Structures are given as C-alpha cells and as structure tokens.
Amino acid sequence: MEGEEVRRAKQRSRESSVHSVDPYGFERPADFDYTTYEEFFSRYLVVLTRRAIKWSKLLKGNTRVQKNIKVKRYIRKGIPNEHRAEVWMVVSGARSHMDHNPGYYQKLLEGDQNSKLVETIITDYYSPEMMGLKIDQDVLGHLVKMKNPAVAELMEKHGNLWTLVASRWFICLFIDILPVETVLRIWDCLFYEGSKIIFRVALTLIKQHQDFILEAKNFPEICEKFKQITTGPFVTECHIFMQKIFTEPGSLRMTTINKLRDTCRANLTASV
C-alpha cells in the first residue's frame, strides 16, 4: 500500500512539473516556481503516504464517515485525494441532502433554484447584495482588532478598508490566492468545521506577517503587503500551515463569530 501510494504520487508530481496546469486542473501562473514546488512535494509525499494508510484503516472500504473527535483530527491532518470527494460530500452534509431529496439536483439544473440549499456553510456570499461577504469582512476587522491590534490600528489609520484587502480571500475561499494543495487542506476543514476556518486562515496569515505588514506607509503599500503574504514557503508548506491555523489565532469560537456577525449586520443595515 505504502509503496503504491508513493509511486502514484511521484508520477503525479513528475507529470505536473512539466505542465502549466497542475494535477487538479488549475492553470499555474507564469512565474510558478517549479523548483521550490518539487522540493516541497518530495517532503509532502511522506505526509500523503502516511495519511493514506491511516485513512484506509479508518474507512476500511466504507466512505460513510461519522463525525467524531478522531475524524476531526484526521481531517485536520488532510484527506487523501482518493477519498476527498466522497468524504467532502458526507461531512459537508451534501450526501445527506441528496439521500433525503432524490432528484433535487436535477430540479436545480432545470431552473427550480433555491439558494438556501447551497448556503449552509457560507451564507449570503453570492447573492446580488453580497451581504454575507460584507458582514464577514467587517467581522475580520473586529477579530484582527482583538488578535492583532497593531495591524488593526494601521488599517484604521488608512480607512479600515478590509474589503480591498480580503474580499478575494473570502469570496474565492482562497482559490487562486493560496497554493492549491493548501486550499484543498483548508476546504477539508471548512466542510467539516464550518466558516470559522476562513477566519483562522486569514488571522494566521496576518499574525505570521504582522511585522511585514506594519512596514507599509500608505494604503497601496498595505494592499501590496497583503498580496505578498499569500505566496512563499509559509503557505506552500501546507501541512505546517494547517497546523499553524489551529494555534496562531488562539481561541476562536463560533459563538464569538456569530455575535460579531449580528453586530456587523445591524451596523450595515443601519447605514443603508
């Protein structure tokens, strides 16, 4: 099992190293650093192999995982590619919805649409008003003020325009922002633990690069700093990065996020 998994992973790595499209179908940027990626992936292979063996033992041929502490720990350490699609379906609740609503997806395709089936994890991000996105950008501002007051003070000094530095993070759920292996690991946790994961990722990026961000002298420089912190070894080493998001921000409860959302929603509604 271990030898076969290593062989397949190495083959995927060799095939992707000579193409402008990565193994997941995403086009790589023109300045993609193939050498650094190869060095990272050779180390990550060890992790992938270890996780594949553990997941195979956990599932024992059955993809219908149950939510519990062990599964939560396994998901935080990464779902192997061969199990990811089905595990995402189960832990996100999509499989349950399909089982209880046969034919519903086909009805959606035919035009009988209801945005409330599709917004159980990320709420109201993709409506015309994008109110959920606006709220969560404000929530991030409040969380940064709690966790990284120096960065919050810098942002306040230059207009507190979180929408210009973090909107793409949230609306894309970090796709095309962070390396694809890192994004997939984030989504593993997002589908299981919910939207607080996107705040953990954002806060970790900010805390890890606080001194770098504080070098900015004006808002254009702030925007450039926020762009740069989503590249480089820290975000490429996805296994280490995912360990960091659960330690760097400290405690982050869903009750805290929901209270902040209520406050921000009231403020935004009052200002309309």
LUMLO-760178 format. One record per residue (C-alpha): z, y, x. Coordinates in Angstrom, 2 decimals. Layout:
BEGIN
<<Z; Y; X>>;
...
% end
This chain:
BEGIN
<<0.00; 0.00; 0.00>>;
<<1.02; 2.48; 2.68>>;
<<-1.98; 1.75; 4.89>>;
<<-4.42; 2.05; 1.99>>;
<<-2.96; 5.38; 0.84>>;
<<-3.20; 6.80; 4.37>>;
<<-6.79; 5.60; 4.65>>;
<<-7.80; 7.24; 1.36>>;
<<-6.03; 10.49; 2.18>>;
<<-7.62; 10.67; 5.61>>;
<<-11.03; 10.05; 4.07>>;
<<-10.49; 12.88; 1.56>>;
<<-9.41; 15.15; 4.39>>;
<<-12.48; 14.32; 6.51>>;
<<-14.82; 14.85; 3.57>>;
<<-13.24; 18.17; 2.61>>;
<<-13.18; 19.51; 6.17>>;
<<-16.94; 19.86; 6.27>>;
<<-17.46; 21.33; 2.80>>;
<<-16.96; 24.77; 1.28>>;
<<-15.46; 23.05; -1.77>>;
<<-12.04; 21.42; -1.47>>;
<<-11.21; 17.88; -2.72>>;
<<-10.08; 19.33; -6.07>>;
<<-13.36; 21.12; -6.77>>;
<<-12.32; 24.67; -5.86>>;
<<-14.58; 26.77; -3.65>>;
<<-13.00; 27.77; -0.39>>;
<<-13.06; 31.38; 0.81>>;
<<-15.46; 32.36; 3.57>>;
<<-12.56; 32.86; 6.01>>;
<<-10.94; 29.48; 5.30>>;
<<-9.08; 28.26; 8.40>>;
<<-10.23; 24.64; 8.70>>;
<<-8.32; 24.01; 11.94>>;
<<-4.97; 25.09; 10.51>>;
<<-5.65; 23.12; 7.34>>;
<<-6.39; 19.95; 9.29>>;
<<-3.20; 20.33; 11.29>>;
<<-1.20; 20.83; 8.10>>;
<<-2.83; 17.95; 6.26>>;
<<-2.22; 15.48; 9.09>>;
<<1.52; 16.19; 8.70>>;
<<1.37; 16.25; 4.91>>;
<<-0.19; 12.78; 4.87>>;
<<3.18; 11.34; 5.80>>;
<<4.77; 13.02; 2.80>>;
<<1.96; 11.96; 0.46>>;
<<2.23; 8.35; 1.55>>;
<<5.99; 8.26; 1.15>>;
<<5.84; 9.85; -2.29>>;
<<3.05; 7.49; -3.45>>;
<<5.16; 4.46; -2.58>>;
<<8.23; 5.82; -4.38>>;
<<6.24; 6.82; -7.47>>;
<<4.58; 3.40; -7.66>>;
<<8.02; 1.79; -7.65>>;
<<9.28; 4.26; -10.26>>;
<<6.37; 3.75; -12.64>>;
<<5.70; 0.06; -12.00>>;
<<2.33; 0.36; -13.67>>;
<<3.63; 2.48; -16.56>>;
<<2.83; 6.21; -16.65>>;
<<5.16; 6.96; -19.57>>;
<<7.95; 8.51; -17.53>>;
<<11.22; 9.59; -19.12>>;
<<12.84; 12.95; -18.43>>;
<<15.95; 12.45; -16.32>>;
<<17.55; 13.64; -13.09>>;
<<15.69; 11.09; -10.96>>;
<<12.29; 12.03; -12.40>>;
<<13.11; 15.72; -11.97>>;
<<13.90; 15.10; -8.30>>;
<<10.70; 13.09; -7.84>>;
<<8.59; 15.79; -9.49>>;
<<10.08; 18.49; -7.28>>;
<<9.04; 16.42; -4.28>>;
<<5.50; 16.06; -5.60>>;
<<3.47; 13.84; -7.93>>;
<<0.80; 11.76; -6.15>>;
<<-2.77; 12.66; -7.09>>;
<<-3.44; 9.26; -8.65>>;
<<-0.59; 9.76; -11.15>>;
<<-0.68; 13.53; -11.59>>;
<<-2.99; 13.82; -14.61>>;
<<-1.09; 11.38; -16.80>>;
<<2.37; 12.50; -15.66>>;
<<1.43; 16.12; -16.44>>;
<<0.38; 15.01; -19.93>>;
<<3.72; 13.32; -20.50>>;
<<6.19; 15.82; -19.03>>;
<<4.40; 18.85; -20.49>>;
<<4.64; 17.37; -23.98>>;
<<0.87; 17.18; -24.38>>;
<<0.85; 13.38; -24.71>>;
<<3.46; 13.51; -27.46>>;
<<1.45; 16.16; -29.32>>;
<<-1.68; 14.01; -29.05>>;
<<0.12; 10.91; -30.28>>;
<<1.58; 12.75; -33.28>>;
<<-1.58; 14.72; -34.10>>;
<<-4.57; 12.39; -33.77>>;
<<-7.87; 14.22; -33.79>>;
<<-6.27; 17.64; -33.39>>;
<<-8.02; 18.44; -30.11>>;
<<-11.39; 17.74; -31.73>>;
<<-10.46; 20.11; -34.57>>;
<<-9.71; 22.81; -31.98>>;
<<-13.12; 22.28; -30.43>>;
<<-14.68; 22.65; -33.86>>;
<<-13.01; 26.02; -34.39>>;
<<-9.70; 25.29; -36.11>>;
<<-7.72; 27.14; -33.46>>;
<<-4.01; 27.87; -33.27>>;
<<-2.79; 29.50; -30.06>>;
<<0.82; 28.24; -30.70>>;
<<-0.18; 24.59; -29.50>>;
<<-1.37; 25.87; -26.22>>;
<<1.51; 28.31; -25.53>>;
<<4.57; 26.11; -25.34>>;
<<5.14; 26.71; -21.61>>;
<<3.62; 30.15; -21.02>>;
<<3.99; 32.27; -24.15>>;
<<1.62; 35.04; -25.22>>;
<<-0.06; 35.50; -21.84>>;
<<-3.60; 35.13; -23.12>>;
<<-3.52; 36.96; -26.44>>;
<<-5.51; 40.22; -26.72>>;
<<-2.36; 42.28; -26.17>>;
<<-1.07; 40.00; -23.35>>;
<<2.45; 40.93; -24.41>>;
<<4.00; 37.86; -22.77>>;
<<2.39; 38.75; -19.45>>;
<<3.59; 42.35; -19.68>>;
<<7.10; 41.20; -20.52>>;
<<7.27; 38.73; -17.63>>;
<<6.05; 41.34; -15.14>>;
<<8.95; 43.54; -16.25>>;
<<11.29; 40.55; -16.05>>;
<<10.19; 40.01; -12.45>>;
<<11.07; 43.63; -11.71>>;
<<14.58; 43.11; -13.08>>;
<<15.02; 39.86; -11.16>>;
<<13.90; 41.49; -7.91>>;
<<16.43; 44.24; -8.54>>;
<<19.11; 41.55; -8.86>>;
<<17.97; 39.38; -5.96>>;
<<16.20; 41.80; -3.56>>;
<<17.45; 45.33; -4.28>>;
<<15.78; 46.86; -1.22>>;
<<12.32; 45.75; -2.40>>;
<<13.14; 46.88; -5.93>>;
<<14.11; 50.31; -4.59>>;
<<10.81; 50.55; -2.70>>;
<<8.88; 49.65; -5.85>>;
<<10.81; 52.16; -7.95>>;
<<10.09; 54.86; -5.39>>;
<<6.36; 54.29; -5.85>>;
<<6.20; 53.96; -9.63>>;
<<7.55; 50.45; -10.23>>;
<<4.03; 49.17; -10.91>>;
<<4.67; 45.45; -10.88>>;
<<1.57; 44.91; -12.98>>;
<<-0.62; 45.88; -10.00>>;
<<1.00; 43.52; -7.51>>;
<<1.97; 40.47; -9.58>>;
<<-0.30; 40.28; -12.63>>;
<<-2.77; 37.92; -10.92>>;
<<0.10; 35.73; -9.75>>;
<<1.22; 35.16; -13.32>>;
<<-2.00; 35.17; -15.33>>;
<<-3.66; 32.70; -12.93>>;
<<-0.43; 30.75; -12.38>>;
<<-1.14; 31.18; -8.65>>;
<<-4.58; 29.52; -8.75>>;
<<-6.88; 31.36; -6.30>>;
<<-3.73; 33.04; -4.96>>;
<<-1.99; 30.24; -3.04>>;
<<-3.47; 27.15; -1.31>>;
<<-4.49; 24.52; -3.82>>;
<<-2.04; 21.85; -2.63>>;
<<0.77; 24.36; -3.09>>;
<<-0.49; 25.34; -6.55>>;
<<-0.57; 21.71; -7.66>>;
<<3.00; 21.24; -6.47>>;
<<4.02; 24.38; -8.39>>;
<<2.32; 23.05; -11.52>>;
<<4.12; 19.71; -11.13>>;
<<7.39; 21.59; -11.58>>;
<<6.02; 24.10; -14.10>>;
<<5.05; 21.38; -16.58>>;
<<8.46; 19.71; -16.23>>;
<<10.86; 22.66; -15.93>>;
<<9.02; 25.45; -17.69>>;
<<8.13; 29.05; -16.91>>;
<<11.17; 29.82; -14.75>>;
<<9.23; 28.13; -11.93>>;
<<6.77; 31.04; -11.71>>;
<<9.70; 33.41; -11.16>>;
<<11.14; 31.13; -8.48>>;
<<7.82; 31.17; -6.65>>;
<<7.47; 34.96; -6.91>>;
<<11.05; 35.61; -5.80>>;
<<10.70; 33.23; -2.85>>;
<<7.53; 34.96; -1.66>>;
<<9.25; 38.34; -1.89>>;
<<12.53; 37.29; -0.28>>;
<<10.85; 35.42; 2.57>>;
<<8.75; 38.50; 3.40>>;
<<11.22; 41.24; 2.49>>;
<<11.19; 42.96; 5.89>>;
<<7.38; 42.84; 5.98>>;
<<7.10; 44.39; 2.51>>;
<<9.60; 47.13; 3.39>>;
<<7.30; 48.32; 6.18>>;
<<4.97; 49.77; 3.52>>;
<<4.83; 53.57; 3.41>>;
<<2.83; 54.02; 0.20>>;
<<1.66; 52.04; -2.82>>;
<<-1.72; 50.95; -1.38>>;
<<0.20; 49.51; 1.58>>;
<<2.58; 47.74; -0.81>>;
<<-0.40; 46.13; -2.59>>;
<<-1.83; 45.01; 0.73>>;
<<1.52; 43.54; 1.78>>;
<<1.77; 41.56; -1.46>>;
<<-1.74; 40.25; -0.89>>;
<<-0.95; 39.14; 2.66>>;
<<2.27; 37.28; 1.77>>;
<<0.26; 34.73; -0.22>>;
<<-1.53; 33.47; 2.89>>;
<<-0.46; 31.86; 6.14>>;
<<1.64; 28.88; 7.26>>;
<<4.59; 29.56; 4.93>>;
<<2.56; 28.97; 1.77>>;
<<0.26; 26.34; 3.32>>;
<<3.13; 24.01; 4.22>>;
<<3.56; 23.17; 0.55>>;
<<6.34; 20.58; 0.94>>;
<<8.57; 23.01; 2.80>>;
<<7.57; 25.87; 0.50>>;
<<8.58; 23.90; -2.59>>;
<<11.96; 23.14; -1.07>>;
<<12.40; 26.87; -0.49>>;
<<11.72; 27.92; -4.09>>;
<<14.79; 25.99; -5.22>>;
<<17.08; 27.52; -2.59>>;
<<15.85; 31.01; -1.64>>;
<<16.22; 32.75; -5.04>>;
<<19.63; 31.20; -5.72>>;
<<20.73; 30.50; -9.29>>;
<<18.08; 31.27; -11.90>>;
<<18.90; 30.06; -15.40>>;
<<16.51; 30.03; -18.32>>;
<<19.15; 31.81; -20.41>>;
<<19.06; 34.73; -17.96>>;
<<15.27; 34.90; -18.12>>;
<<15.24; 34.77; -21.91>>;
<<17.80; 37.58; -22.18>>;
<<15.70; 39.71; -19.84>>;
<<12.61; 38.87; -21.88>>;
<<14.34; 40.07; -25.06>>;
<<15.32; 43.33; -23.37>>;
<<11.87; 43.91; -21.92>>;
<<10.18; 43.04; -25.20>>;
<<12.34; 45.60; -27.04>>;
<<11.57; 48.26; -24.42>>;
<<7.82; 47.61; -24.55>>;
<<7.76; 47.58; -28.34>>;
<<9.70; 50.85; -28.49>>;
<<7.27; 52.52; -26.10>>;
<<4.18; 51.63; -28.13>>;
% end
